[in-house]
Every structure is written in C-alpha cells, then in structure tokens.
C-alpha cells in the first residue's frame, strides 16, 4: 500500500486512520463507504461486498477495530446480513422492521443499540426493548444530534457509520459527519444502484482531503469536514 497524498511514506494504517484526541464527552463520527468506478454502492445482489476489494476489506476491519460503536441503518443491516461483531452495534430505524430473534440481537457479545423515533410502532418497540438498548431520539424521524449524544452518554464517542445512503444523508444534513473514509475500487457493475447519499433535497457541505492511499488499483481516501 502506498500513500499518494500527502506526499511521503505512509506511517502505517493505524496512524493514517487514528481518531483525534477526544475529551469531555466530545464525539467523532466517521463514515466508511465504498463505490465502484461507476459510482455503485452495491452490486446486483444489493450488497456492498460486491463492489469491495481486498484492500477495502482490510481498512473496514481496521476502522471497526478503532471505533467504539458501529452505526448502520436498518436497511443496510438487513441487506448486508449483519451479525455480532466485537464492538457494540447501533441500528437506526424509524419503522423498526427488525427481527428480535436475529443473531444481531440473540448472539450479540455487546447488547445491540436501536436508535428510533417516537412514532415507531409500539408493538415492535416493546419487542425490541426485550433484546436491545432502545433509544428514542426524535418524533417522526431520527434526531441525529440526540442519537449521537445518547451514544456518547454510553461512553461510545468514536462512532463508525457504515451507511446506508439515507442514514448518511441525514447525518450530513444535520452537520454531524466529521469524516468520510471513501474507497473507490477498480470495477464497474452497471445496473441500478444507490448513491453515497440519498436525500429528498440537495445538501451542501465542504470537505478537506486528508489522505489518498493506493493498493492494487483501489483508492482509499479520507475526507474531513470543514467547519465554519
């Protein structure tokens, strides 16, 4: 793996993706997303693994290891068949279309966190409270800042969001995304696919390039939000 930007030798992946120092309950929310050359975030099977690559999977494993909690939307959890990992997982869902008996809940080594809103179906809310730590943040949609505060109150300040595009768009719209780790793989898949962000209206945000790494044609980029 070579570092293309900034010029110079890479100091190692752990250093390249290290979180900034955090204190006093401060949080850092980074997202990790991958696309093919033609911009697809998933292949025909609806999974991001189809457009991933070996270097991308190395970085994915590292980012999970460095994080306190992995955050994902319910659609991503279902499509990617999430199971237990060695970090807490937080699932964001308005409809709570989640199976309480799924391994993500039944076999979790850390109690799974469900982030939802007050309008969620009461029966599903009750069922998930039996197997998960349920956080109600917002009335009819997820209040992203409130959800982030709830994670921080649990000591989970280094947050890794793995999508999907609707959740990521909500995070960007709330001004809550601090960093985007974006992988571009040397493949094209065609067909129909989501974008990195799926939002009902346009969004505006500014970013600074942190680094570009290259391995076997895969470009591994890190972008940091510019704060006004």
PyMOL commands that set and color helices and strands:
alter all, ss='L'
color gray80, all
select helices_A, chain A and resi 13-16+48-51+54-66+74-79+103-106+122-129+144-153+165-173
alter helices_A, ss='H'
color red, helices_A
select strands_A, chain A and resi 2-5+28-35+69-73+88-92+113-116+133-136+158-161+179-184+207-215+218-225
alter strands_A, ss='S'
color yellow, strands_A
deselect
rebuild
show_as cartoon
